[in-house]
Amino acid sequence: MKLIIKTTEDSKIMEDGPQKPVRVVQTTGTIDAIREFIRSRHQNGFLNLENMAQDDILRSAKIIPPGSSTGRNDVGTVMMKVAAQLFPDITTISFASNGLRSLAPISSVAQFFPNILNLSFKGNEIRSYRDLENLSGTKKLPNLREIIFLDNPLRDRDIAKHKDDISYRSEITRLFPSIQYLDQQPVGPKISFGLGDIVNEKSETTSLPVPIRGNFFDSPDTQAMVLEFLTTYFKLFDTNRTLLEHMYDSSATFSVSTNVTISPAQRSKGRGGDNWSEYSESARNLSRLKDLSDRTKRLHVGNQDIVKEGLLPLPETKHDLTDASKFSVDAWQTGSLLPAVCIYIMVHGEYEQAPVRGRGYTKSFDRSFIIAPAPPNSSAAQHGWKCLIISDQLTVRQHNGHEAWQPEPELHVPGTVSSAVSSAFNAAGGAPPMADAAIGTTAIAPSPAAGVGPDPNQTPMQGISPEQHAKAQELQQLTSLNYPYSVQCLAAVGWDIQAGVSLVNQERANIPADAWQAPRF
């Protein structure tokens, strides 16, 4: 005989779960059976919901548990609601061996036990990462410490595909970022790259896009060393690469990769792709190279192998070091991140490539170096080098211009030119030259380029009037500042040209190198 349950508390359990209200018509005693079942499965904060289909209490009440394709989709919600009312102190729940194909049937655990610490889904039928999304994320189970997916097709297939569990563990920790144990094994520590508490959830509120800045150096000493190094390196790279052998450490590494995607700049001009034949035997594109021996062969180790097999086979190049606008440089000392104090350098720029089949190409590139002071008795020091290259990675791309890293002016600044960033861009005047008797090169530090006039084709900056645009160009002519910094300077002094000239003269020693028209690299 079927009866509608009249008990107010029981009706509330069945109807006010996190999902849509459920039409509840059950045999008398269904809720009592669920209560009895939960009580029988709970002990000291642990709720054992394993293999529920074989439980005598549920079978006697004809309750089909979560995981069965023939059961009601609200049973899991009811169980979690009852469990939360009876035992709110539950910290661990095991859903092992229930035939679950996804976490949807028991997803209400996040509402009724938001502070749960441990979950087990061992021995179920979960097949894809998408089936985990009902419980994944940073907000649903923020205190989850351990999760188990042993003996699920998802885990077994991923490990079989990749021959290890690295990809699987990486994806699970991405979906459940708070866990410390996965499948009863510790999860590796989160990598913060030495930033500590600097990286936190507050970063989610950062307003984007942030303004584009110019070159970055963490100190004047770093700037002087890096500009000196790059000037010498690129001159040798363009003219005599064999002499670079002494600049690389005996255990240094070098690799080159290519990005052959047609750039937006080329596409807008109707140009097709470049010729990449001279890079085909050298490029170490891991997304394309699947064979381990090929990957190993194209990672060059040691100064002799780097120069002979890595650098010399690359096409001839010419880096225009007289135009600083074509390059962007960020550099800083690594501090305690590496065993020894090194300088990390990231360079974005372009170069002219020697003609291939009668046609020359301009390539964009990204290049990262790690350099260290050359030991006194090293080959580098004996040949006059102050620095030793530890790591060198080169990525060559279709040419895309250099507008992307041109600094954006700050119109609202206190009474100095770029006062917020000038300390990081102190001019490197007086930097000692890096001498090499074999080539006689001298690094030239950036300095104001006197006598350089404004670009007659300069487009007025958005937000300023034609009169202000004309004043900015006049200040360019008088001071050799570039256009963005001329606008910034005049904005700081109320668009008074004479006050702008005085401010530039007063702050000349603190004005960053990239503020001048065509500074020397």
HUNOR-V360211 format. One record per backbone hydrogen bond with DSSP energy under -0.5 kcal/mol. NH is the residue of the N-H (numbers start at 1). CO is the residue of the C=O. If there is no record, write none. Layout:
# HUNOR-V360211
nh=NH co=CO
nh=NH co=CO
This chain:
# HUNOR-V360211
nh=3 co=26
nh=11 co=7
nh=12 co=8
nh=13 co=9
nh=14 co=10
nh=15 co=11
nh=16 co=12
nh=24 co=22
nh=25 co=23
nh=30 co=27
nh=33 co=29
nh=34 co=30
nh=35 co=31
nh=36 co=32
nh=37 co=33
nh=38 co=34
nh=39 co=35
nh=40 co=36
nh=41 co=37
nh=41 co=38
nh=42 co=38
nh=42 co=39
nh=43 co=46
nh=46 co=43
nh=47 co=45
nh=47 co=92
nh=48 co=41
nh=48 co=46
nh=49 co=47
nh=49 co=94
nh=51 co=96
nh=52 co=49
nh=54 co=51
nh=55 co=52
nh=59 co=55
nh=60 co=56
nh=61 co=57
nh=62 co=59
nh=63 co=58
nh=64 co=62
nh=65 co=63
nh=68 co=65
nh=71 co=68
nh=75 co=72
nh=78 co=74
nh=79 co=75
nh=80 co=76
nh=81 co=77
nh=82 co=78
nh=83 co=79
nh=84 co=80
nh=85 co=81
nh=86 co=82
nh=87 co=83
nh=90 co=87
nh=91 co=45
nh=92 co=45
nh=93 co=118
nh=94 co=47
nh=95 co=93
nh=95 co=120
nh=97 co=122
nh=99 co=123
nh=103 co=131
nh=106 co=103
nh=107 co=104
nh=109 co=106
nh=110 co=107
nh=111 co=108
nh=112 co=108
nh=113 co=109
nh=114 co=111
nh=116 co=113
nh=117 co=91
nh=118 co=91
nh=119 co=146
nh=120 co=93
nh=121 co=148
nh=123 co=150
nh=124 co=121
nh=125 co=100
nh=127 co=101
nh=131 co=128
nh=132 co=129
nh=133 co=130
nh=135 co=132
nh=136 co=132
nh=137 co=175
nh=141 co=137
nh=143 co=114
nh=144 co=141
nh=145 co=117
nh=146 co=117
nh=147 co=181
nh=148 co=119
nh=152 co=149
nh=154 co=126
nh=156 co=152
nh=157 co=153
nh=158 co=154
nh=159 co=155
nh=160 co=156
nh=161 co=157
nh=162 co=158
nh=163 co=159
nh=169 co=165
nh=170 co=166
nh=171 co=167
nh=172 co=168
nh=173 co=169
nh=174 co=170
nh=175 co=171
nh=176 co=172
nh=177 co=174
nh=179 co=176
nh=180 co=145
nh=181 co=145
nh=182 co=185
nh=183 co=147
nh=185 co=182
nh=187 co=180
nh=192 co=190
nh=195 co=192
nh=198 co=195
nh=199 co=196
nh=200 co=198
nh=203 co=200
nh=204 co=201
nh=205 co=202
nh=206 co=203
nh=208 co=206
nh=216 co=329
nh=217 co=424
nh=218 co=331
nh=223 co=219
nh=224 co=220
nh=225 co=221
nh=226 co=222
nh=227 co=223
nh=228 co=224
nh=229 co=225
nh=230 co=226
nh=231 co=227
nh=232 co=228
nh=233 co=229
nh=234 co=230
nh=235 co=231
nh=236 co=232
nh=237 co=233
nh=238 co=234
nh=239 co=235
nh=240 co=236
nh=243 co=240
nh=244 co=241
nh=245 co=242
nh=246 co=243
nh=247 co=244
nh=248 co=244
nh=248 co=245
nh=249 co=389
nh=252 co=249
nh=253 co=390
nh=254 co=300
nh=255 co=392
nh=257 co=394
nh=259 co=396
nh=260 co=258
nh=267 co=263
nh=268 co=264
nh=269 co=265
nh=270 co=267
nh=271 co=266
nh=276 co=274
nh=279 co=276
nh=280 co=276
nh=280 co=277
nh=282 co=279
nh=283 co=279
nh=284 co=256
nh=285 co=283
nh=286 co=284
nh=288 co=285
nh=289 co=285
nh=290 co=288
nh=295 co=291
nh=296 co=292
nh=297 co=293
nh=298 co=294
nh=299 co=296
nh=300 co=254
nh=300 co=298
nh=302 co=252
nh=306 co=302
nh=307 co=303
nh=308 co=304
nh=309 co=305
nh=310 co=305
nh=310 co=306
nh=311 co=306
nh=312 co=307
nh=314 co=311
nh=318 co=352
nh=320 co=318
nh=321 co=319
nh=323 co=320
nh=324 co=322
nh=324 co=519
nh=326 co=323
nh=327 co=324
nh=328 co=348
nh=330 co=346
nh=331 co=216
nh=332 co=344
nh=334 co=342
nh=337 co=334
nh=338 co=335
nh=343 co=371
nh=344 co=332
nh=345 co=369
nh=346 co=330
nh=347 co=367
nh=348 co=328
nh=349 co=365
nh=351 co=363
nh=352 co=318
nh=353 co=361
nh=354 co=316
nh=356 co=359
nh=357 co=355
nh=359 co=356
nh=361 co=353
nh=363 co=351
nh=363 co=361
nh=364 co=397
nh=365 co=349
nh=366 co=395
nh=367 co=347
nh=368 co=393
nh=369 co=345
nh=370 co=391
nh=371 co=343
nh=372 co=388
nh=374 co=386
nh=378 co=375
nh=382 co=378
nh=383 co=379
nh=383 co=380
nh=384 co=381
nh=385 co=380
nh=388 co=372
nh=389 co=247
nh=390 co=370
nh=391 co=370
nh=392 co=253
nh=393 co=368
nh=394 co=255
nh=395 co=366
nh=396 co=257
nh=397 co=364
nh=398 co=259
nh=399 co=362
nh=405 co=402
nh=406 co=403
nh=408 co=212
nh=411 co=409
nh=413 co=411
nh=416 co=414
nh=418 co=416
nh=419 co=416
nh=421 co=418
nh=422 co=418
nh=424 co=421
nh=425 co=422
nh=427 co=509
nh=431 co=428
nh=435 co=433
nh=439 co=436
nh=440 co=436
nh=445 co=443
nh=450 co=448
nh=452 co=449
nh=453 co=451
nh=456 co=454
nh=458 co=455
nh=464 co=461
nh=469 co=465
nh=470 co=466
nh=471 co=467
nh=472 co=468
nh=473 co=469
nh=474 co=470
nh=475 co=471
nh=476 co=472
nh=477 co=473
nh=478 co=474
nh=479 co=475
nh=480 co=476
nh=482 co=515
nh=486 co=482
nh=487 co=483
nh=488 co=484
nh=489 co=485
nh=490 co=486
nh=491 co=487
nh=492 co=488
nh=493 co=489
nh=494 co=491
nh=495 co=490
nh=497 co=495
nh=500 co=496
nh=501 co=497
nh=502 co=498
nh=503 co=499
nh=504 co=500
nh=505 co=501
nh=506 co=502
nh=507 co=503
nh=508 co=504
nh=508 co=505
nh=510 co=507
nh=511 co=507
nh=511 co=508
nh=513 co=425
nh=515 co=512
nh=516 co=513
nh=517 co=480
nh=519 co=516
nh=520 co=447
nh=521 co=321
